[in-house]
Amino acid sequence: MKNKSIYDEIFDKPCSVCKEMIKKDVYDQGDCPYCKWKNNFLADENPNRVIYPNLISLNKAKKLYSEGRPFEPNLDDFVEALFFYSEMQFEYNGTYYAVEIVNDKNKNLIIRLYNSKTKETTLFNNDEDFKNNAKVDGKLLKDIWNDATDKYWLQ
């Protein structure tokens, strides 16, 4: 029989977003079946930052929840998550796009946008360059962002 430790225990604690009582471990990790937030102590300690495994900040999740809206990242959230995860994806009109943080030939961090259908790669110097100039199907990504789906870290 395995010895039980504090790390194996599950506690009834409130969800950080909706405040419903849920099961959390000693690290305050636990998926909320009510609002779908993925609770964790790092998000609690950094409520204005995108922290794994979520794609928006805790404070934004609370705001969206209070408005009855889904936990969807806007383009700024997506880019913040990109700098946390190093690679992200989204789908638009049946095509998946990978967005990655990579090094250029001088070892500077840049952003690469990869079209899975055409295999085309576009490079951007920084987050502002990406947000202002990335194009998908000839349209600025920032203009069609709300029509993109499957916004997540690269699967």
C-alpha positions in Angstrom: 0.0 0.0 0.0 1.4 3.4 -1.0 2.0 5.9 1.7 -0.3 8.9 1.2 1.3 12.4 1.3 -0.1 15.9 1.3 0.7 16.1 -2.4 -1.8 13.3 -3.1 -4.7 15.0 -1.2 -7.5 16.9 -2.9 -9.2 19.8 -1.2 -12.5 21.5 -1.7 -11.6 25.1 -2.6 -13.2 27.9 -4.5 -12.5 28.4 -8.2 -10.3 31.5 -8.7 -12.8 32.8 -11.3 -16.4 31.8 -10.5 -15.9 31.0 -6.8 -17.8 27.7 -7.1 -16.3 25.0 -4.8 -14.2 22.6 -6.8 -11.5 20.0 -6.2 -7.9 21.4 -6.1 -4.6 19.8 -5.1 -2.1 21.3 -2.8 -0.8 23.6 -5.5 -4.3 25.0 -6.1 -4.5 23.2 -9.4 -7.9 21.9 -10.6 -10.1 22.3 -13.6 -13.4 24.1 -12.9 -16.3 22.1 -14.3 -18.5 25.2 -13.9 -16.6 28.0 -15.7 -13.9 25.8 -17.4 -11.0 27.8 -15.9 -7.8 25.8 -15.3 -6.9 26.9 -11.7 -3.3 27.1 -10.6 -1.3 29.1 -8.1 0.9 30.8 -10.7 -2.1 32.5 -12.2 -3.3 33.4 -8.7 0.1 35.0 -8.0 0.3 36.7 -11.4 -3.4 37.7 -12.2 -2.5 40.0 -15.0 -0.3 37.6 -17.0 -1.0 34.7 -19.3 0.2 31.6 -17.4 0.1 27.9 -18.3 -2.3 26.2 -18.9 -4.5 29.2 -19.8 -4.5 31.6 -22.7 -5.7 34.6 -20.9 -4.9 36.2 -17.6 -6.9 35.4 -14.4 -8.2 39.0 -14.2 -9.4 38.9 -17.8 -11.1 35.5 -17.1 -12.9 37.0 -14.2 -14.1 39.9 -16.4 -15.2 37.7 -19.2 -17.0 35.3 -16.8 -18.9 38.2 -15.2 -20.0 39.2 -18.7 -21.0 35.7 -19.7 -18.4 35.5 -22.4 -16.0 32.6 -23.3 -12.3 32.6 -22.3 -11.1 33.4 -25.8 -7.7 35.2 -26.2 -7.7 38.4 -28.3 -4.6 39.0 -30.4 -2.7 40.7 -27.6 -3.4 37.7 -25.3 -2.4 35.3 -28.0 1.0 37.1 -28.5 1.6 37.2 -24.7 0.9 33.4 -24.6 3.3 33.0 -27.6 6.0 34.5 -25.5 5.1 32.2 -22.6 4.8 29.0 -24.7 7.2 29.8 -27.6 4.7 28.3 -30.1 1.1 28.7 -30.8 -1.5 27.9 -33.4 -4.7 29.1 -34.9 -7.0 28.0 -37.7 -8.6 30.3 -40.3 -10.8 29.2 -43.3 -9.6 25.5 -42.9 -5.9 26.3 -42.7 -3.8 25.9 -39.6 -1.1 28.5 -38.9 1.8 27.9 -36.5 3.3 31.0 -34.8 6.7 30.4 -33.2 9.4 32.3 -31.4 12.7 31.5 -33.2 16.2 32.8 -33.6 17.4 34.6 -36.7 20.9 34.1 -38.0 22.2 36.7 -35.5 20.5 34.8 -32.6 17.9 37.6 -32.2 14.4 36.4 -31.2 11.9 36.8 -34.0 8.4 35.5 -34.8 7.7 33.0 -37.5 4.2 32.5 -39.1 3.9 29.2 -40.9 1.0 28.4 -43.3 0.4 24.6 -43.0 -1.3 24.4 -46.5 1.1 26.5 -48.6 4.2 25.9 -46.4 4.8 29.6 -46.7 6.8 31.2 -43.8 6.8 34.9 -42.9 9.2 36.4 -40.3 8.5 39.3 -38.0 11.0 41.3 -36.0 9.0 41.6 -32.8 5.5 41.4 -31.4 4.4 44.8 -32.7 5.6 43.9 -36.2 3.6 40.7 -36.0 0.5 42.3 -34.6 0.5 45.1 -37.1 1.7 43.3 -40.3 0.9 39.5 -40.2 -1.4 38.6 -43.0 -3.6 35.6 -43.6 -5.3 35.0 -46.9 -4.2 38.5 -47.9 -5.9 40.1 -44.9 -4.3 41.5 -41.8 -4.5 39.0 -39.0 -5.7 41.7 -36.6 -8.7 42.4 -38.9 -9.8 38.7 -39.1 -8.7 37.6 -35.6 -12.3 37.1 -34.4 -13.0 34.7 -37.3 -10.0 32.5 -36.4 -10.6 29.4 -34.3 -8.6 26.8 -32.4 -6.4 29.4 -30.8 -4.1 27.4 -28.6 -0.5 26.4 -28.0 0.9 24.3 -30.8 -0.6 20.8 -30.6 
